[in-house]
Each structure stands twice: as structure tokens, then as C-alpha cells.
Amino acid sequence: MLRAVVLVAVFSVAFFATAYGDKVYRYAIDQADAARDESRFNEPPVGCFLYRGTHFELDSVERWRSEAEQEIGADEYALFSLSMYVCYVEKDYPAALPLFERTLREARTPPVKAAALFESGVCQLMAGYGDAGLQSLDEFLSRYPSSWRAPAAVMYKAVYYRELGKMEKARELFSRVVVEFPLSPQVPKALESLEKLRQDKENN
């Protein structure tokens, strides 16, 4: 009897891991990145690849940067992490762009290439290079339409157009987030933005 119970328990865990493990993992990643992905034009939180969302003492951060710089050339993750550090911690967007471009050229693994392309587009928008940023995000969406970053890419574009005053285009993109990515963490913010656009239109 005990053996049967154990076998059922093991089978249940295995089934859950097989059926839902990837979804749970991706949901956890989405939630961890949601704050940064939804605050394009606000002060972004610490966004470094190695410790996104976690605040460290300055000396620890600088020590990490020194180590990452030493590993560049041999480790694409170090190069990408340093790009994220310069962009989100130092907020030196023009300096971060060449690092992202180098990551795109030198990275060998698809996940790093995808992440670098997405973050490059975001960084370009933050640096004021709107057309280039939109182009990078469009390229990302074309290459990786099923990526968990896809709704965030659409969201960045929507917010950018809203700030330009192109409300119809912004409304179209916010709606796209809701329709195409209904389970993404960007949906509540997209719905809130759509409601705000509706109210503004009625008041004007």
C-alpha cells in the first residue's frame, strides 16, 4: 500500500513537472521582469541580467562589473550582463548601445541573441533613438513572435507612440497586447492604458 502511494505521488510530481513546469518557469520569469517591462518611461529598477530587481551595495556592484569586464571575450553572458549593467544601473544608454550591438555580433546561443536584440531596442528608445528602437523591436517580434518578451516589446512600442501623441497607434498596440498575449503580465497595464485613452478621448 505504501509503495503504491509513493508511486502515485512520484507520478503526480512527474506529470506536473512535465505538463506545467515550463509554464510555471516562464510565468515566474515574466513576473520577475514585469516591473521593468511595464515602466518604460519611469525610472527603471535595477535591471542587470545577474541581479535584476535586487539592490546591492555599491562596492559589490563595482566588483561584479570588474569581474565581468575581465571575462568579456570568453563569455557572451558576461558581455550581455555588462550591457545590462551600463543600461539599467548606470543609465548610460549611449554607452550601452555598442555593448548590445557587440553582443548581437558575437553571441552564439539563440537565447542571448534574442535577449540582446530586445534589450537593444529598449535601450535605443531610452536613448532617444525612436526609429531605431522601433525597428529593433519589430525585428525582435518578427524573429521571436512566441517569446515571453514579445508582449513587453509591443508594450514598449505602445507607450512610445502614446508619448509621441499618436494615440490611435498606441491604442492599436495596447489592444494587441490584450488580444494576442492574454496571459501575459502586461495585460493589466495595457487595459489600464486603454481605459485612460478612452477617458481622455471622451473629455476632449
Salt bridges, closest charged atoms under 4 A:
ASP22 OD2 - ARG26 NE 3.08
ASP33 OD2 - ARG36 NH2 3.84
ASP33 OD2 - ARG52 NH1 2.51
ASP37 OD1 - ARG36 NH2 3.20
GLU43 OE1 - LYS91 NZ 3.99
GLU69 OE2 - ARG65 NE 2.95
GLU90 OE2 - ARG65 NH1 2.41
GLU106 OE2 - ARG102 NE 2.93
GLU119 OE2 - ARG36 NH2 3.05
GLU119 OE2 - ARG52 NH2 3.45
ASP138 OD1 - LYS157 NZ 2.44
GLU139 OE2 - ARG143 NH2 2.72
GLU168 OE2 - ARG171 NH1 2.56
GLU168 OE2 - LYS201 NZ 3.94
GLU172 OE2 - LYS169 NZ 3.60
GLU180 OE1 - ARG176 NE 3.23
GLU192 OE2 - LYS189 NZ 3.80
GLU195 OE2 - ARG198 NH2 2.46
ASP200 OD2 - LYS196 NZ 3.02
GLU202 OE2 - ARG198 NH1 2.56
